[in-house]
Amino acid sequence: MCGLAGIFHFDRSNINPQLLKKFSEVLANRGPDDRGFLGWSGTSSVQLSRHPDELSNCWLGMVHRRLSILDLSPSGWQPMATLDGRYAIVFNGEIYNYLELQAELKALGYIFSSHSDTEVLLHAYAQWGIQSLNRLVGMFAVAILDTHKRSIFLTRDCFGIKPLYYTHWHNGFAFASEIKALLKIPNLNRQVNSQRLYDYLRFSITDYGEDTLFANIHQVPAAHYLEVSLDYPTEFQPVRYWQIDRDRRLEVSFEAAAQQLQELFLNNIRLHLRSDVPVGAALSGGIDSSSIVMAMRYLEPDLQLHTFSYIAKSPKINEEGWVDIVSQKANSISHKIQATPEQLVADLDRLIYLQDQPFGSTSIYAQHQVFKLAREAGIKVMLDGQGADEILGGYRHHLGPRLASSIRQRKWAEATKFLYNASKLPDFGALQLMLVGGGLLLPEDIADTARNLVGKSFAPSWLNDTWFIERGAKLRFSLPIHSQEMLKEKLHQSLETGLLSLLRYEDRNSMVASIESRVPFLTPNLVEFLFSLPEEYIIAADGTSKAIFRQAMRGIVPDLILDRQDKIGFATPELNWLTSLRPWVEEVLNSEIAAHIPALKIDIVNKEWQDILAGHKQFDARVWRWINLIKWSDQYAVEFE
């Protein structure tokens, strides 16, 4: 994993080497092993150096920070250029099928001077251009300079695992792995994006599409590329290069589908284990992380396997027993860590800085601690189960669209049976299931009325709706579902919205520990396969989530794990934490910064907090979002007017 950045001026004025140096320093955690710089004048060959001051008369510059994972030698250094000087690349990520692609390119006459996936990617682009993207199995954010076409090509992997941001102004264009690097550009406007601010405050959604919480900073969306001319400022319009074929249907038995899924998953694990440095795994004790750990052991019997787990102190969310079952079965070296509210407060400013944008809950801190623990154990690559819930219907709220699918398809007996069985699951009753499922079937105006009746208004009293409306924000985030298969459409929406925030959290938390985090559930072939299956293979008639995957892992993962019906993850006792931190919370909510955030009605925010403490109102993640917004806006000097 690495960090990258770049900038160029349309008027051909020289880039300040000190700005390139600042980019590099900000991204140092992403690549502590080496650094590199590229400069280009537009008329001569590109200049490559480890020191930006050595670049002369350049109006284009690129920066790379290296975390060495494959080919640890200097041959894998970046920026990397082709021998003819036409193409130069800076690359963040990993191409897992690089050996197969390298063999294919060698057969076409390409000669390689390294064993790195960067050189494979560079030659693949030289050979196949944009079409190379659909050959890649991996996670990536890439910038390629084409000195003949005089353009920069930016692209991001199919699921947005690796970040890539950009900004532009009348005289220039810049890109980077993290927003904080772009904020080093002098006089860059820090105006908030009012729509994204609303989406965060009301729904904890921040990272979908092209926009960010900064109005003038954008991102290349997942599965898109962006070509930017170096000569002519144009409209910057990302282009999609891949999407799930949701019309594809496989006629296959449940047993045969489970066998095929097992083969796909094990092959993904096999590819994700390719590394020249030690590999470990995050282990919560849930089905996803346990399956990764047991698959690692199944494929590599002699692997020295390290697992890393967050252990909550609260008995209700403590999964240590499950962790121990898997660790013992896998014969792994188990590392465990706990977190306290006092540690959270001590580390919060640093955590907010690292994340670039606000985050949804304190569970991000638990994840942060796990990666810190892995770094201390000398691990540089970690496998993690991110994305599994989104493609396998793992969240409780996925039960609603599963029920709604049966109703929309007029499968009344199936719907009745599903409602009866699913309502017996822990933490999800029949009423809640009917509200979620029924809400998806109601016309929009009736659904809005129902929302208000159950206290789920799009414009809660603590939100300054007038401020948002005056700035053109839409006070809703509802994606209509028109398909007969409502569950699969909801899962697709999750992939393109909520998952992207989780991937950002993981990227920043792993990168600050200088660890490459890999997510083997997120490959196009596995995801496309799952979306081609009947919905009852994803969530069974009795409400069992991940039904097909549970079956696929029988014989590899302990049945005790596969038969779990609860859902916890890296949960933190957020209410207990914030209650114990009451003086600190109230200091934040009553701060001068809070009083000057026009998006909040801070007097109502404070009253609602007191009502929560008194037990008059229900606690949920909105409290953390208030706190996080206030702290973030202070640290990043966000402009609201």
KOLFI-63342 format. One line per field, with one value per residue (C-alpha): residue in one letter; chain; y negated, x negated, z negated. Coordinates in steps of 0.02 Angstrom, whole numbers. Layout:
BEGIN
res = c(a; ...)
chain = c(A; ...)
py = c(Y; ...)
px = c(X; ...)
pz = c(Z; ...)
# end
This chain:
BEGIN
res = c(m; c; g; l; a; g; i; f; h; f; d; r; s; n; i; n; p; q; l; l; k; k; f; s; e; v; l; a; n; r; g; p; d; d; r; g; f; l; g; w; s; g; t; s; s; v; q; l; s; r; h; p; d; e; l; s; n; c; w; l; g; m; v; h; r; r; l; s; i; l; d; l; s; p; s; g; w; q; p; m; a; t; l; d; g; r; y; a; i; v; f; n; g; e; i; y; n; y; l; e; l; q; a; e; l; k; a; l; g; y; i; f; s; s; h; s; d; t; e; v; l; l; h; a; y; a; q; w; g; i; q; s; l; n; r; l; v; g; m; f; a; v; a; i; l; d; t; h; k; r; s; i; f; l; t; r; d; c; f; g; i; k; p; l; y; y; t; h; w; h; n; g; f; a; f; a; s; e; i; k; a; l; l; k; i; p; n; l; n; r; q; v; n; s; q; r; l; y; d; y; l; r; f; s; i; t; d; y; g; e; d; t; l; f; a; n; i; h; q; v; p; a; a; h; y; l; e; v; s; l; d; y; p; t; e; f; q; p; v; r; y; w; q; i; d; r; d; r; r; l; e; v; s; f; e; a; a; a; q; q; l; q; e; l; f; l; n; n; i; r; l; h; l; r; s; d; v; p; v; g; a; a; l; s; g; g; i; d; s; s; s; i; v; m; a; m; r; y; l; e; p; d; l; q; l; h; t; f; s; y; i; a; k; s; p; k; i; n; e; e; g; w; v; d; i; v; s; q; k; a; n; s; i; s; h; k; i; q; a; t; p; e; q; l; v; a; d; l; d; r; l; i; y; l; q; d; q; p; f; g; s; t; s; i; y; a; q; h; q; v; f; k; l; a; r; e; a; g; i; k; v; m; l; d; g; q; g; a; d; e; i; l; g; g; y; r; h; h; l; g; p; r; l; a; s; s; i; r; q; r; k; w; a; e; a; t; k; f; l; y; n; a; s; k; l; p; d; f; g; a; l; q; l; m; l; v; g; g; g; l; l; l; p; e; d; i; a; d; t; a; r; n; l; v; g; k; s; f; a; p; s; w; l; n; d; t; w; f; i; e; r; g; a; k; l; r; f; s; l; p; i; h; s; q; e; m; l; k; e; k; l; h; q; s; l; e; t; g; l; l; s; l; l; r; y; e; d; r; n; s; m; v; a; s; i; e; s; r; v; p; f; l; t; p; n; l; v; e; f; l; f; s; l; p; e; e; y; i; i; a; a; d; g; t; s; k; a; i; f; r; q; a; m; r; g; i; v; p; d; l; i; l; d; r; q; d; k; i; g; f; a; t; p; e; l; n; w; l; t; s; l; r; p; w; v; e; e; v; l; n; s; e; i; a; a; h; i; p; a; l; k; i; d; i; v; n; k; e; w; q; d; i; l; a; g; h; k; q; f; d; a; r; v; w; r; w; i; n; l; i; k; w; s; d; q; y; a; v; e; f; e)
chain = c(A; A; A; A; A; A; A; A; A; A; A; A; A; A; A; A; A; A; A; A; A; A; A; A; A; A; A; A; A; A; A; A; A; A; A; A; A; A; A; A; A; A; A; A; A; A; A; A; A; A; A; A; A; A; A; A; A; A; A; A; A; A; A; A; A; A; A; A; A; A; A; A; A; A; A; A; A; A; A; A; A; A; A; A; A; A; A; A; A; A; A; A; A; A; A; A; A; A; A; A; A; A; A; A; A; A; A; A; A; A; A; A; A; A; A; A; A; A; A; A; A; A; A; A; A; A; A; A; A; A; A; A; A; A; A; A; A; A; A; A; A; A; A; A; A; A; A; A; A; A; A; A; A; A; A; A; A; A; A; A; A; A; A; A; A; A; A; A; A; A; A; A; A; A; A; A; A; A; A; A; A; A; A; A; A; A; A; A; A; A; A; A; A; A; A; A; A; A; A; A; A; A; A; A; A; A; A; A; A; A; A; A; A; A; A; A; A; A; A; A; A; A; A; A; A; A; A; A; A; A; A; A; A; A; A; A; A; A; A; A; A; A; A; A; A; A; A; A; A; A; A; A; A; A; A; A; A; A; A; A; A; A; A; A; A; A; A; A; A; A; A; A; A; A; A; A; A; A; A; A; A; A; A; A; A; A; A; A; A; A; A; A; A; A; A; A; A; A; A; A; A; A; A; A; A; A; A; A; A; A; A; A; A; A; A; A; A; A; A; A; A; A; A; A; A; A; A; A; A; A; A; A; A; A; A; A; A; A; A; A; A; A; A; A; A; A; A; A; A; A; A; A; A; A; A; A; A; A; A; A; A; A; A; A; A; A; A; A; A; A; A; A; A; A; A; A; A; A; A; A; A; A; A; A; A; A; A; A; A; A; A; A; A; A; A; A; A; A; A; A; A; A; A; A; A; A; A; A; A; A; A; A; A; A; A; A; A; A; A; A; A; A; A; A; A; A; A; A; A; A; A; A; A; A; A; A; A; A; A; A; A; A; A; A; A; A; A; A; A; A; A; A; A; A; A; A; A; A; A; A; A; A; A; A; A; A; A; A; A; A; A; A; A; A; A; A; A; A; A; A; A; A; A; A; A; A; A; A; A; A; A; A; A; A; A; A; A; A; A; A; A; A; A; A; A; A; A; A; A; A; A; A; A; A; A; A; A; A; A; A; A; A; A; A; A; A; A; A; A; A; A; A; A; A; A; A; A; A; A; A; A; A; A; A; A; A; A; A; A; A; A; A; A; A; A; A; A; A; A; A; A; A; A; A; A; A; A; A; A; A; A; A; A; A; A; A; A; A; A; A; A; A; A; A; A; A; A; A; A; A; A; A; A; A; A; A; A; A; A; A; A; A; A; A; A; A; A; A; A; A; A; A; A; A; A; A; A; A; A; A; A; A; A; A; A; A; A; A; A; A; A; A; A; A; A; A; A; A; A; A; A)
py = c(0; -173; -356; -462; -642; -756; -932; -1030; -1209; -1251; -1412; -1314; -1405; -1301; -1190; -1238; -1091; -1130; -1091; -920; -894; -937; -812; -681; -722; -715; -544; -473; -348; -271; -234; -244; -134; -254; -410; -470; -623; -655; -819; -861; -1019; -960; -968; -857; -685; -660; -690; -562; -590; -553; -739; -868; -1006; -914; -938; -1092; -1194; -1078; -1129; -952; -853; -683; -610; -432; -357; -172; -34; 115; 273; 355; 346; 258; 210; 38; 107; 76; -109; -238; -344; -215; -253; -147; -132; -239; -376; -386; -327; -358; -289; -316; -174; -136; 39; 217; 316; 493; 577; 488; 652; 710; 541; 537; 707; 644; 485; 581; 687; 523; 474; 364; 373; 346; 276; 304; 424; 288; 276; 91; 135; 262; 128; 2; 123; 181; 3; -24; 133; 127; -50; -72; 109; 165; 115; 261; 382; 330; 423; 305; 142; -12; -199; -245; -399; -377; -516; -496; -615; -583; -617; -749; -686; -614; -455; -428; -272; -177; 6; 81; 59; -98; -4; -127; -316; -447; -630; -779; -965; -1093; -1281; -1405; -1372; -1196; -1021; -912; -737; -637; -482; -588; -751; -820; -821; -928; -1049; -1092; -1186; -1372; -1460; -1305; -1340; -1238; -1271; -1129; -1032; -1059; -903; -790; -871; -831; -652; -630; -709; -619; -452; -438; -426; -521; -433; -386; -460; -603; -726; -743; -852; -986; -1072; -1096; -924; -775; -591; -473; -357; -170; -79; -243; -328; -509; -573; -750; -848; -941; -1074; -1116; -1140; -1043; -975; -837; -692; -520; -371; -203; -52; 89; 128; 281; 367; 375; 460; 615; 767; 935; 1092; 1192; 1295; 1230; 1367; 1337; 1148; 1173; 1279; 1150; 1010; 1106; 1122; 937; 885; 1000; 938; 759; 802; 886; 729; 613; 711; 661; 556; 539; 485; 565; 580; 579; 565; 465; 584; 533; 709; 678; 781; 671; 646; 826; 890; 790; 855; 1037; 1024; 957; 1108; 1227; 1164; 1138; 1273; 1214; 1027; 934; 858; 705; 645; 478; 448; 308; 371; 265; 253; 254; 434; 395; 362; 464; 595; 664; 838; 846; 776; 912; 1050; 995; 955; 1128; 1216; 1119; 1137; 951; 834; 731; 547; 454; 274; 173; -11; -135; -297; -391; -323; -378; -557; -559; -495; -580; -733; -621; -501; -641; -708; -536; -504; -667; -671; -634; -452; -363; -288; -249; -73; -154; -177; 9; 45; -86; 5; 173; 107; 26; 195; 278; 150; 182; 368; 332; 370; 270; 356; 394; 485; 420; 464; 293; 301; 472; 402; 295; 440; 577; 486; 486; 339; 352; 214; 327; 435; 297; 296; 488; 487; 347; 450; 592; 471; 378; 545; 596; 747; 732; 900; 871; 696; 759; 898; 779; 653; 788; 861; 701; 616; 747; 688; 593; 404; 397; 421; 441; 259; 193; 313; 257; 74; 92; 207; 113; -54; 2; 42; -118; -267; -403; -525; -392; -328; -504; -518; -349; -404; -556; -450; -333; -474; -449; -617; -671; -838; -807; -955; -975; -999; -1176; -1128; -1309; -1326; -1167; -1210; -1384; -1299; -1180; -1023; -889; -836; -652; -505; -376; -269; -196; -10; 35; 212; 367; 429; 294; 375; 382; 202; 149; 244; 157; -11; 36; 75; -96; -200; -139; -20; -161; -245; -82; -62; -238; -204; -46; -127; -268; -157; -32; -162; -257; -93; -71; 90; 149; 207; 328; 371; 539; 534; 388; 456; 436; 622; 667; 521; 551; 734; 693; 567; 700; 815; 820; 710; 860; 919; 756; 744; 910; 935; 943; 775; 847; 722; 775; 943; 993; 939; 1032; 1189; 1155; 1149; 1308; 1421; 1276; 1162; 1232; 1262; 1164; 1008; 1044; 1071; 902; 797; 641; 493; 389; 348; 224; 144; 23; -19; -193; -250; -194; -277; -443; -440; -412; -556; -672; -825; -811; -785; -939; -1040; -998; -1030; -1197; -1254; -1414; -1307; -1217; -1381; -1437; -1284; -1343; -1167; -1124; -1200; -1185; -1229; -1085; -972; -1007; -980; -816; -757; -793; -701; -550; -552; -562; -416; -521; -497; -351; -351; -320; -368; -547; -597; -541; -629; -794; -776; -719; -861; -992; -921; -895; -1070; -1143; -1039; -1063; -1246; -1207; -1354; -1351; -1519)
px = c(0; -61; -17; -14; 15; -9; 19; 1; 30; 121; 21; -143; -204; -328; -273; -345; -455; -406; -224; -275; -375; -222; -117; -249; -258; -70; -63; -216; -117; -49; -225; -364; -485; -531; -480; -492; -455; -423; -432; -392; -413; -308; -453; -591; -594; -516; -631; -634; -712; -699; -717; -593; -724; -815; -668; -690; -573; -425; -243; -186; -238; -193; -232; -240; -263; -306; -252; -350; -244; -294; -473; -556; -706; -738; -669; -493; -525; -399; -362; -400; -416; -419; -586; -525; -474; -295; -208; -244; -143; -110; -8; 73; 139; 108; 140; 164; 162; 2; -90; 40; 42; -148; -153; -28; -128; -291; -212; -175; -359; -367; -526; -520; -658; -569; -453; -329; -146; -176; -279; -146; -11; -114; -145; 37; 95; -32; 33; 220; 258; 424; 470; 333; 444; 563; 416; 362; 401; 352; 374; 299; 291; 183; 118; 33; -51; -45; -175; -117; 67; 19; 145; 163; 264; 340; 434; 496; 539; 712; 768; 674; 560; 419; 454; 418; 467; 447; 476; 462; 461; 443; 257; 229; 276; 216; 249; 201; 235; 301; 396; 273; 137; 243; 277; 92; 124; 118; 286; 389; 569; 631; 816; 926; 1036; 1209; 1286; 1149; 1158; 1344; 1314; 1186; 1284; 1446; 1387; 1199; 1165; 1015; 916; 1028; 1018; 902; 924; 846; 890; 779; 872; 714; 636; 703; 662; 646; 794; 771; 759; 727; 585; 550; 442; 378; 298; 141; 170; 355; 457; 617; 765; 700; 820; 778; 824; 884; 784; 869; 1035; 1125; 1234; 1394; 1491; 1381; 1467; 1387; 1494; 1398; 1443; 1405; 1276; 1188; 1189; 1112; 973; 938; 937; 813; 695; 710; 679; 531; 453; 477; 389; 249; 222; 235; 98; -32; -157; -342; -307; -212; -22; 104; 294; 422; 533; 696; 764; 902; 933; 836; 673; 677; 696; 545; 438; 491; 468; 292; 253; 338; 232; 70; 53; -121; -85; -131; 40; 67; 244; 292; 452; 540; 619; 759; 773; 963; 1028; 1169; 1047; 898; 850; 693; 766; 797; 625; 546; 641; 573; 399; 381; 452; 336; 188; 156; 55; 195; 171; 309; 338; 467; 511; 574; 671; 523; 410; 538; 537; 346; 332; 485; 402; 273; 409; 513; 360; 319; 495; 508; 697; 814; 851; 1006; 971; 840; 819; 692; 581; 588; 530; 393; 330; 328; 215; 103; 87; 42; -93; -170; -176; -273; -132; -126; 21; 191; 342; 513; 696; 754; 891; 960; 1115; 1156; 1150; 1220; 1362; 1274; 1360; 1525; 1599; 1577; 1719; 1843; 1808; 1804; 1982; 2032; 1969; 2088; 2233; 2197; 2186; 2352; 2275; 2393; 2358; 2170; 2188; 2292; 2169; 2022; 2103; 2140; 1964; 1861; 1952; 1877; 1700; 1607; 1631; 1760; 1946; 2096; 2149; 1979; 1971; 2142; 2097; 1935; 2010; 2173; 2086; 1999; 2167; 2259; 2275; 2151; 2275; 2354; 2182; 2132; 2287; 2248; 2069; 2130; 2249; 2110; 1987; 1878; 1909; 1792; 1780; 1764; 1788; 1601; 1562; 1569; 1673; 1690; 1501; 1491; 1639; 1570; 1412; 1503; 1485; 1618; 1678; 1691; 1585; 1700; 1653; 1813; 1815; 1905; 1843; 1945; 1791; 1788; 1656; 1527; 1562; 1541; 1376; 1318; 1361; 1262; 1110; 1118; 1156; 1127; 985; 877; 874; 822; 683; 621; 617; 517; 398; 350; 341; 228; 121; 80; 9; -82; 16; 92; 269; 341; 526; 545; 735; 726; 676; 784; 802; 860; 981; 1052; 1078; 1175; 1285; 1331; 1406; 1586; 1621; 1667; 1486; 1429; 1557; 1646; 1832; 1802; 1712; 1536; 1418; 1270; 1355; 1254; 1089; 1123; 1149; 995; 883; 947; 800; 678; 753; 817; 1005; 1022; 968; 1070; 1227; 1216; 1374; 1317; 1230; 1101; 939; 816; 953; 912; 1022; 1049; 1186; 1086; 930; 1014; 1108; 947; 872; 1019; 915; 810; 964; 1048; 890; 890; 1077; 1064; 904; 887; 855; 1021; 1114; 1049; 1102; 1262; 1313; 1356; 1484; 1361; 1485; 1597; 1444; 1400; 1578; 1589; 1426; 1498; 1659; 1555; 1462; 1628; 1697; 1832; 1761; 1677; 1489; 1419; 1271; 1334; 1247; 1079; 1109; 1141; 978; 879; 942; 895; 720; 691; 747; 629; 479; 500; 554; 712; 807; 998; 1041)
pz = c(0; 39; 53; 210; 262; 411; 475; 636; 695; 855; 878; 869; 715; 615; 472; 303; 245; 66; 106; 174; 15; -90; 8; -29; -215; -238; -154; -244; -349; -191; -130; -258; -160; -20; 74; 253; 359; 543; 637; 817; 919; 1065; 1187; 1118; 1036; 866; 718; 576; 405; 221; 186; 254; 254; 393; 513; 622; 732; 707; 718; 679; 526; 455; 283; 218; 45; 43; -75; -10; 1; 166; 231; 84; 192; 268; 433; 369; 336; 398; 494; 628; 813; 970; 1060; 1205; 1082; 1142; 984; 800; 655; 471; 397; 229; 200; 251; 410; 347; 518; 570; 601; 726; 813; 816; 905; 1033; 1064; 1078; 1215; 1306; 1297; 1142; 1039; 851; 742; 574; 487; 439; 484; 525; 678; 731; 716; 813; 958; 953; 979; 1118; 1205; 1176; 1118; 1028; 1068; 948; 801; 828; 822; 648; 487; 350; 258; 335; 357; 505; 594; 763; 860; 1049; 1121; 1301; 1272; 1143; 1017; 843; 823; 649; 598; 447; 416; 440; 259; 206; 86; 119; 113; 247; 227; 342; 351; 489; 509; 652; 670; 610; 560; 416; 351; 196; 92; -50; -67; -194; -60; 57; -85; -80; 83; 41; 33; 70; 19; -129; -104; -165; -43; -118; -40; -102; -273; -280; -223; -361; -502; -462; -390; -425; -237; -169; -34; 112; 287; 336; 193; 21; -129; -52; 91; 194; 169; 264; 280; 426; 393; 376; 544; 639; 728; 767; 910; 890; 1031; 979; 1111; 1103; 944; 979; 885; 773; 799; 728; 838; 772; 833; 734; 656; 593; 723; 621; 762; 755; 680; 643; 642; 513; 360; 186; 158; 325; 296; 123; 197; 331; 202; 95; 245; 285; 105; 79; 240; 178; 15; 111; 216; 66; -23; 108; 15; -21; -201; -348; -329; -472; -490; -588; -688; -770; -791; -664; -509; -387; -481; -545; -367; -310; -453; -429; -240; -268; -376; -253; -109; -206; -340; -389; -389; -549; -568; -677; -718; -796; -892; -985; -1145; -1217; -1406; -1399; -1411; -1287; -1145; -1201; -1070; -1152; -1166; -979; -943; -1050; -961; -792; -854; -932; -780; -663; -781; -764; -872; -948; -991; -1085; -1133; -1228; -1221; -1349; -1332; -1405; -1268; -1138; -1200; -1208; -1030; -953; -876; -793; -733; -657; -568; -498; -433; -332; -351; -498; -539; -595; -766; -897; -825; -709; -861; -900; -723; -743; -897; -807; -669; -798; -883; -717; -683; -853; -809; -649; -526; -363; -275; -352; -280; -333; -301; -244; -110; -157; -242; -91; 33; -79; -168; -335; -420; -510; -403; -250; -316; -270; -83; -84; -152; -32; 117; 74; 54; 216; 308; 228; 144; -4; -86; -73; -146; -293; -331; -319; -435; -563; -560; -543; -686; -804; -768; -906; -910; -771; -805; -690; -708; -658; -512; -450; -469; -369; -236; -223; -211; -52; 29; -17; 101; 57; -20; -131; -180; -233; -344; -421; -454; -551; -653; -712; -747; -592; -509; -371; -462; -650; -766; -803; -618; -547; -395; -339; -320; -216; -104; -69; -3; 111; 6; 23; -148; -111; -63; 12; 160; 234; 269; 430; 452; 411; 319; 187; 79; 218; 267; 86; 76; 235; 159; 3; 110; 191; 35; -143; -104; -37; -208; -291; -163; -199; -385; -355; -232; -351; -505; -418; -332; -491; -553; -385; -354; -191; -228; -101; -81; 9; 19; 140; 310; 467; 503; 327; 316; 490; 447; 289; 378; 507; 373; 310; 160; 52; 70; -10; -151; -178; -208; -396; -396; -404; -323; -216; -189; -36; -113; -275; -172; -66; -220; -304; -340; -344; -477; -644; -641; -804; -708; -552; -655; -743; -726; -819; -738; -832; -739; -814; -919; -1060; -1211; -1141; -1260; -1411; -1344; -1310; -1474; -1570; -1470; -1507; -1558; -1400; -1289; -1362; -1342; -1156; -1133; -1223; -1139; -1038; -883; -907; -925; -755; -656; -571; -518; -699; -815; -957; -1095; -1041; -1024; -1205; -1264; -1170; -1250; -1422; -1377; -1325; -1490; -1583; -1484; -1399; -1224; -1139; -1114; -941; -832; -805; -967; -903; -737; -828; -923; -773; -663; -793; -819; -632; -583; -713; -663; -475; -485; -386; -314; -327; -250)
# end
